[in-house]
Amino acid sequence: MKTLSHTTFLGGFTALLVLAWGANLRYGAGLPAGDTLWVIRAETLNLSGLLAVGLMSLIMVLATRPAWLEKPLGGMDRIYRTHKWAGILAGIAVLVHWAADEAGGPIRNLIGRSGKVAREHGPELYESLHHLGKDVGEWALYPLLGLILLTLLRWFPFKPWRLLHRAMPVLYLMGAFHGLLLAPLAWWQQPLGWLMALLIAAGSWGAVLSLLGRIGRHRQYRGEILQVEEPAPGLTTLTCRLESRWPGHRAGQFVFLTLHDREGSHPFTIASAPREDGTLTFAIKALGDYTRNLAARLRPGQTVCVEGPYGCFDFQGEKPQVWIAGGVGITPFLAGLEALGQAPHTPVSLHYCSRDLARDPFATQLQTLATGLPGVRLQLHDTGQEGPLTVKKLLQQEPQLAGSDLWFCGPAGFARSLRNGLKAQGLSHVPFHQEAFEMR
């Protein structure tokens, strides 16, 4: 099944909202009466408000981790990327909406109030709530823009960002309340209003699930830690056994793992293939304060919670495959190698890049897993000695690359280098599967 990129999906969603607004002008209410500048301001408010509410509703739906969207969007990791960019677009729409509202003063100074678009008046209850709706929208404006800005500031620590991000459902509900009361009354009798009502209903459902802590609840499974190891400084490996109702997973998938309730869940790739005894292995690299001291805080017998499995980085396909991993990006491939020992498979070449192979705990494990697997060729690259793996170097060892599927997991800069290299070598057509593991 062909997947949609986040740009295609968001472009189509935004275009749908713009077309609905345009169709409403053409076949519905039409342009309001008034001076040109006042009309432009009024319709800019309407369109930007519709886009803001629509995109924020989409954000809340995507935040529920909808597994039914994994196939069309290419996995939960890409759903989160879409979630992030929907937030950025929503922030732009909110800024435009605010600017259009503030433009009332300059327009009034320029041409006066003559020709100003008249506001529609409704029932008494609506009128009594109208000013409250406007105030609530203003109260939500600055915290919302602040959260979007913090999301873009990569240096801002994850833990406080995550705590602040919990306010997003409340801010969404405030924005939805604002939109319900300030959208033109005529909309609610037309398809555009019905679309907006549907979006607000879906977004409100997502916001309530988030506030109640119900997101992903039906995909959560309890288990216990069987073994904790620290094979190298900064690397913790866990083996866990889950309860019997665990549905299983495909090699390469990930879960949201909760090891301490106060810390919450974190996404980790499963580093093992499906096993009959229901055990899962994780290889966790120290990337922050929590994971840096993880081995010292865990013990066998400790309860864990796993939510999932998620992801479409699962090595499906009939073509020969080239796997490329950098650092802890090897974890899905560890599961992949284990799975290859359980069933027939297409030819696989695995290239693992490490800055110091002599001290890398994964190197020995890879050699053990690859031993005895027909059709599997393992190549270890010491980038500290050899320099980075490039497409030119890869082609020397993989002359059949043009007819293969390429699966990559590793640093984003490494991925960009490989993509650029494929383009330079005229190999842009080679399928490039990449785990977009950024939940922020």
C-alpha positions as CSV (number, residue, x, y, z in Angstrom):
1,M,0.0,0.0,0.0
2,K,1.4,3.4,-1.0
3,T,1.7,5.7,1.9
4,L,1.1,9.5,2.1
5,S,3.9,11.8,3.2
6,H,3.0,14.3,5.9
7,T,3.3,17.2,3.4
8,T,0.8,15.5,1.0
9,F,-1.6,14.6,3.8
10,L,-1.5,18.1,5.4
11,G,-1.6,19.8,2.0
12,G,-4.7,17.8,1.1
13,F,-6.4,18.5,4.4
14,T,-5.6,22.2,4.3
15,A,-6.8,22.4,0.6
16,L,-10.1,20.7,1.7
17,L,-10.7,23.4,4.3
18,V,-9.9,26.2,1.8
19,L,-12.1,24.7,-0.9
20,A,-14.9,24.4,1.6
21,W,-14.6,28.0,2.5
22,G,-14.4,29.0,-1.2
23,A,-17.5,26.9,-2.0
24,N,-19.4,28.5,0.8
25,L,-18.6,32.0,-0.7
26,R,-19.6,30.8,-4.2
27,Y,-22.7,28.8,-3.5
28,G,-23.6,29.7,0.1
29,A,-23.7,33.0,2.0
30,G,-21.5,34.9,-0.5
31,L,-19.3,37.9,0.3
32,P,-20.7,40.1,3.1
33,A,-21.7,43.7,2.3
34,G,-19.1,46.4,3.1
35,D,-16.0,48.3,2.1
36,T,-13.4,46.2,0.4
37,L,-10.8,46.4,3.2
38,W,-13.4,45.5,5.8
39,V,-14.6,42.6,3.7
40,I,-11.0,41.3,3.2
41,R,-10.5,41.5,7.0
42,A,-13.7,39.7,7.7
43,E,-13.0,36.8,5.3
44,T,-9.4,36.6,6.5
45,L,-10.7,36.2,10.0
46,N,-13.2,33.5,8.8
47,L,-10.7,31.5,6.7
48,S,-7.8,31.7,9.3
49,G,-10.2,30.8,12.0
50,L,-11.5,27.8,10.0
51,L,-7.9,26.6,9.3
52,A,-6.9,27.1,13.0
53,V,-9.8,25.1,14.3
54,G,-9.5,22.4,11.6
55,L,-5.8,21.9,12.1
56,M,-6.0,21.9,15.9
57,S,-8.8,19.4,15.7
58,L,-6.5,17.2,13.5
59,I,-3.8,17.6,16.1
60,M,-6.0,16.3,18.8
61,V,-7.2,13.3,16.7
62,L,-3.6,12.4,15.8
63,A,-2.6,12.7,19.5
64,T,-4.9,9.7,20.3
65,R,-2.4,7.5,18.4
66,P,-5.0,6.2,15.9
67,A,-3.6,2.8,14.7
68,W,-6.1,2.8,11.8
69,L,-4.0,5.7,10.2
70,E,-0.7,3.8,10.4
71,K,-0.9,2.2,7.0
72,P,-2.0,5.3,5.0
73,L,0.6,7.5,6.7
74,G,3.4,5.0,7.0
75,G,3.5,4.3,10.8
76,M,2.9,5.9,14.2
77,D,6.3,7.7,14.0
78,R,5.1,9.5,10.8
79,I,1.7,10.2,12.4
80,Y,3.7,12.1,15.1
81,R,5.6,14.0,12.4
82,T,2.3,14.9,10.9
83,H,1.0,16.0,14.3
84,K,4.0,18.3,14.7
85,W,3.7,20.0,11.4
86,A,-0.1,20.3,11.8
87,G,0.8,22.2,15.0
88,I,3.1,24.5,13.2
89,L,0.5,25.3,10.5
90,A,-2.1,25.8,13.2
91,G,0.2,28.3,14.9
92,I,0.6,30.2,11.6
93,A,-3.2,30.2,11.1
94,V,-3.7,31.5,14.7
95,L,-1.1,34.3,14.1
96,V,-2.9,35.3,10.8
97,H,-6.2,35.3,12.7
98,W,-4.8,37.5,15.5
99,A,-3.3,39.9,12.9
100,A,-6.6,40.2,11.0
101,D,-8.4,40.9,14.2
102,E,-5.8,43.6,15.2
103,A,-6.0,45.1,11.7
104,G,-9.4,46.6,12.6
105,G,-7.8,49.5,14.3
106,P,-5.6,50.6,11.4
107,I,-8.4,50.1,8.9
108,R,-10.7,52.2,11.1
109,N,-8.0,55.0,11.2
110,L,-7.6,54.8,7.5
111,I,-11.2,54.8,6.2
112,G,-13.4,55.0,9.3
113,R,-16.2,52.7,10.3
114,S,-18.2,53.3,7.2
115,G,-18.5,50.1,5.2
116,K,-17.5,47.9,8.2
117,V,-19.0,44.4,7.9
118,A,-21.9,44.1,10.3
119,R,-21.8,41.3,12.8
120,E,-24.7,38.9,12.7
121,H,-26.8,38.9,15.8
122,G,-28.5,35.7,17.2
123,P,-30.6,34.6,20.1
124,E,-30.2,36.1,23.5
125,L,-28.1,33.3,24.9
126,Y,-25.7,33.5,21.9
127,E,-25.3,37.2,22.4
128,S,-24.6,36.8,26.1
129,L,-21.9,34.2,25.3
130,H,-20.4,36.1,22.3
131,H,-18.0,38.3,24.3
132,L,-17.0,35.4,26.6
133,G,-16.1,33.4,23.5
134,K,-13.9,36.2,22.3
135,D,-12.2,36.5,25.7
136,V,-11.6,32.8,26.0
137,G,-9.9,32.8,22.5
138,E,-7.6,35.6,23.6
139,W,-6.7,33.8,26.8
140,A,-5.7,30.7,24.9
141,L,-3.8,32.5,22.2
142,Y,-0.5,33.3,23.9
143,P,-0.1,29.9,25.8
144,L,-0.8,28.1,22.5
145,L,1.8,30.0,20.5
146,G,4.2,29.6,23.4
147,L,3.8,25.8,23.3
148,I,4.3,25.7,19.6
149,L,7.5,27.8,19.9
150,L,8.9,25.5,22.6
151,T,8.2,22.5,20.4
152,L,10.5,24.1,17.7
153,L,13.3,25.0,20.2
154,R,15.2,21.7,20.2
155,W,17.4,22.9,23.1
156,F,14.4,23.2,25.5
157,P,14.4,20.1,27.8
158,F,12.0,17.4,27.0
159,K,10.6,16.8,30.5
160,P,9.3,20.3,31.2
161,W,8.1,20.6,27.6
162,R,6.1,17.4,28.1
163,L,4.6,18.7,31.3
164,L,3.6,22.0,29.6
165,H,2.3,20.1,26.6
166,R,-0.4,18.5,28.8
167,A,-2.2,21.9,28.7
168,M,-2.8,21.5,25.0
169,P,-6.2,19.7,25.3
170,V,-7.4,22.5,27.5
171,L,-6.2,25.2,25.1
172,Y,-7.8,23.3,22.2
173,L,-11.2,23.2,24.0
174,M,-10.9,27.0,24.7
175,G,-10.1,27.6,21.0
176,A,-13.0,25.4,19.9
177,F,-15.4,27.3,22.2
178,H,-14.1,30.5,20.7
179,G,-14.7,29.2,17.2
180,L,-18.2,27.9,17.9
181,L,-19.3,31.3,19.2
182,L,-17.5,33.6,16.7
183,A,-18.0,31.7,13.4
184,P,-20.6,33.3,11.2
185,L,-24.1,32.2,12.2
186,A,-25.0,31.4,8.6
187,W,-22.3,28.7,8.5
188,W,-24.2,26.4,10.8
189,Q,-27.0,26.1,8.3
190,Q,-24.6,25.2,5.5
191,P,-22.1,22.3,4.7
192,L,-19.2,24.4,5.8
193,G,-20.7,24.7,9.3
194,W,-21.4,21.0,9.4
195,L,-17.8,20.2,8.5
196,M,-16.6,22.6,11.2
197,A,-18.9,21.0,13.7
198,L,-17.6,17.5,12.8
199,L,-14.0,18.7,13.2
200,I,-14.7,20.2,16.6
201,A,-16.5,17.1,17.7
202,A,-13.6,14.9,16.7
203,G,-11.0,17.2,18.3
204,S,-13.0,17.5,21.5
205,W,-13.2,13.7,21.7
206,G,-9.4,13.5,21.4
207,A,-9.0,16.3,24.0
208,V,-11.2,14.6,26.5
209,L,-9.4,11.2,26.0
210,S,-6.2,13.0,26.7
211,L,-7.4,14.8,29.8
212,L,-8.8,11.5,31.2
213,G,-5.6,9.7,30.5
214,R,-7.3,7.2,28.2
215,I,-5.1,7.5,25.1
216,G,-3.8,4.1,24.1
217,R,-5.5,2.4,27.0
218,H,-7.0,-0.5,25.0
219,R,-3.5,-1.3,23.6
220,Q,-1.7,-1.4,27.0
221,Y,-0.4,-4.6,28.5
222,R,1.2,-5.3,31.9
223,G,4.4,-7.3,32.4
224,E,7.5,-7.6,34.5
225,I,11.2,-7.2,34.0
226,L,13.1,-10.5,33.9
227,Q,16.7,-9.2,33.3
228,V,18.6,-5.8,33.4
229,E,22.0,-5.5,31.9
230,E,24.4,-2.7,31.1
231,P,26.7,-4.2,28.4
232,A,28.4,-0.8,27.9
233,P,28.4,2.6,29.5
234,G,25.3,4.5,28.4
235,L,23.5,1.3,27.2
236,T,20.8,-0.6,29.1
237,T,19.2,-3.8,27.9
238,L,16.0,-5.1,29.3
239,T,14.2,-8.3,28.9
240,C,10.5,-8.2,29.9
241,R,7.7,-10.8,29.9
242,L,4.2,-9.6,29.1
243,E,0.9,-11.0,30.1
244,S,-0.7,-13.7,27.9
245,R,-3.0,-11.4,26.0
246,W,-0.1,-9.6,24.3
247,P,-1.0,-9.8,20.6
248,G,2.5,-10.0,19.4
249,H,4.5,-7.7,17.1
250,R,6.4,-7.7,13.8
251,A,10.2,-7.3,13.9
252,G,11.0,-3.6,13.6
253,Q,8.0,-2.2,15.5
254,F,8.1,-0.1,18.6
255,V,6.1,0.4,21.8
256,F,5.5,3.1,24.4
257,L,7.2,1.7,27.5
258,T,6.4,2.8,31.0
259,L,9.0,1.8,33.6
260,H,8.1,4.4,36.2
261,D,4.6,5.9,36.5
262,R,5.9,9.4,37.4
263,E,8.1,9.4,34.3
264,G,5.4,8.3,31.9
265,S,5.8,6.4,28.7
266,H,8.7,6.6,26.2
267,P,8.9,5.1,22.7
268,F,11.4,2.3,22.3
269,T,12.0,-0.1,19.4
270,I,11.6,-3.7,20.3
271,A,15.1,-5.3,19.8
272,S,13.7,-8.9,19.5
273,A,11.6,-10.9,17.2
274,P,8.2,-12.3,18.2
275,R,8.8,-15.1,20.8
276,E,6.5,-17.9,21.9
277,D,7.2,-17.1,25.6
278,G,5.9,-13.5,25.2
279,T,9.3,-11.9,26.1
280,L,10.5,-8.6,24.6
281,T,14.0,-7.2,24.6
282,F,14.9,-3.5,24.6
283,A,18.2,-1.8,24.0
284,I,18.1,1.7,25.5
285,K,20.7,4.3,24.9
286,A,21.4,7.1,27.4
287,L,20.1,10.2,25.7
288,G,18.9,12.2,28.7
289,D,18.8,12.4,32.5
290,Y,16.2,9.6,32.8
291,T,17.9,7.0,30.5
292,R,21.4,7.9,31.7
293,N,20.7,6.3,35.1
294,L,18.2,3.7,34.0
295,A,20.1,0.6,34.8
296,A,20.6,1.6,38.4
297,R,16.8,2.3,38.8
298,L,15.5,-1.0,37.5
299,R,15.4,-4.5,39.0
300,P,14.1,-7.9,38.0
301,G,10.5,-8.4,39.0
302,Q,9.6,-4.8,38.6
303,T,6.2,-4.1,36.8
304,V,6.2,-2.5,33.4
305,C,3.5,-1.3,31.1
306,V,3.8,-1.7,27.3
307,E,1.5,0.1,24.8
308,G,1.5,-1.0,21.2
309,P,2.8,-2.4,19.0
310,Y,3.1,0.5,16.6
311,G,5.0,1.2,13.4
312,C,5.4,0.0,9.8
313,F,9.2,-0.3,9.8
314,D,8.8,-4.0,9.4
315,F,10.9,-5.2,6.5
316,Q,8.0,-6.2,4.4
317,G,8.7,-6.7,0.7
318,E,9.9,-9.2,-1.9
319,K,12.9,-7.4,-3.3
320,P,16.5,-8.0,-1.9
321,Q,17.0,-5.7,1.0
322,V,19.9,-3.5,2.2
323,W,19.8,-2.5,5.8
324,I,21.8,0.4,7.1
325,A,22.1,1.3,10.8
326,G,23.9,3.9,12.8
327,G,24.5,3.6,16.6
328,V,21.4,2.6,18.6
329,G,19.5,2.6,15.3
330,I,20.5,-1.0,15.1
331,T,17.7,-2.1,17.4
332,P,15.0,-2.8,14.8
333,F,17.6,-4.7,12.8
334,L,18.4,-6.9,15.8
335,A,14.8,-7.9,15.8
336,G,14.9,-8.3,12.1
337,L,17.9,-10.7,12.2
338,E,16.2,-12.8,14.9
339,A,13.1,-13.0,12.7
340,L,15.1,-14.1,9.7
341,G,16.2,-17.2,11.6
342,Q,12.5,-18.2,12.0
343,A,11.3,-18.1,8.4
344,P,12.5,-18.0,4.7
345,H,13.5,-14.5,3.5
346,T,14.8,-12.5,0.6
347,P,18.6,-11.7,0.5
348,V,19.6,-9.2,3.1
349,S,22.8,-7.1,3.4
350,L,23.2,-5.4,6.8
351,H,25.7,-2.5,7.2
352,Y,26.3,-1.4,10.7
353,C,28.2,1.9,11.3
354,S,29.9,2.5,14.7
355,R,32.4,5.1,15.7
356,D,34.4,2.5,17.8
357,L,33.7,-1.1,16.8
358,A,36.2,-2.5,19.2
359,R,34.1,-1.2,22.1
360,D,30.7,-1.6,20.5
361,P,28.5,-4.1,22.3
362,F,26.3,-4.6,19.3
363,A,29.1,-5.8,17.0
364,T,29.5,-9.2,18.7
365,Q,25.8,-9.6,19.0
366,L,25.3,-8.9,15.3
367,Q,28.0,-11.5,14.3
368,T,26.3,-14.1,16.5
369,L,22.8,-13.4,15.1
370,A,24.1,-13.4,11.5
371,T,26.0,-16.6,11.8
372,G,24.2,-19.5,10.1
373,L,21.7,-17.3,8.4
374,P,21.7,-18.1,4.7
375,G,21.2,-15.1,2.5
376,V,22.4,-12.6,5.1
377,R,25.6,-10.6,4.6
378,L,26.9,-8.5,7.5
379,Q,29.2,-5.6,7.0
380,L,30.6,-3.7,10.0
381,H,31.9,-0.2,9.4
382,D,34.2,1.6,11.9
383,T,33.5,5.2,11.0
384,G,36.0,6.4,13.4
385,Q,38.7,4.8,11.3
386,E,37.1,4.7,7.8
387,G,35.0,7.8,7.8
388,P,31.2,7.9,7.2
389,L,29.5,5.3,4.9
390,T,28.6,7.0,1.7
391,V,26.5,5.8,-1.2
392,K,29.6,5.6,-3.4
393,K,31.2,3.2,-0.8
394,L,27.9,1.3,-0.5
395,L,27.7,0.7,-4.3
396,Q,31.2,-0.9,-4.2
397,Q,29.8,-3.6,-1.9
398,E,26.2,-3.5,-3.2
399,P,26.2,-3.4,-7.0
400,Q,22.6,-4.6,-7.0
401,L,21.4,-1.6,-5.0
402,A,19.3,-0.2,-7.8
403,G,17.0,-3.3,-7.6
404,S,16.8,-3.4,-3.8
405,D,14.8,-1.9,-1.0
406,L,16.9,0.2,1.4
407,W,15.9,0.3,5.1
408,F,17.6,2.8,7.3
409,C,17.6,3.7,11.0
410,G,20.1,6.1,12.5
411,P,20.9,9.8,12.9
412,A,18.9,12.3,10.8
413,G,22.1,13.8,9.3
414,F,23.3,10.3,8.2
415,A,19.9,9.8,6.5
416,R,20.1,13.1,4.6
417,S,23.6,12.2,3.4
418,L,22.4,8.9,2.0
419,R,19.4,10.4,0.3
420,N,21.5,13.1,-1.3
421,G,24.0,10.4,-2.3
422,L,21.3,8.3,-3.9
423,K,20.1,11.3,-5.9
424,A,23.6,12.2,-7.0
425,Q,24.1,8.6,-8.3
426,G,20.8,8.6,-10.2
427,L,19.2,6.2,-7.7
428,S,16.4,8.3,-6.4
429,H,13.9,5.5,-7.4
430,V,15.4,3.1,-4.8
431,P,12.8,2.8,-2.0
432,F,14.2,4.4,1.2
433,H,12.4,3.3,4.3
434,Q,13.3,5.4,7.3
435,E,12.0,5.4,10.9
436,A,11.0,9.0,11.7
437,F,11.6,8.6,15.4
438,E,10.9,12.2,16.6
439,M,7.9,12.4,18.9
440,R,8.4,16.2,19.4
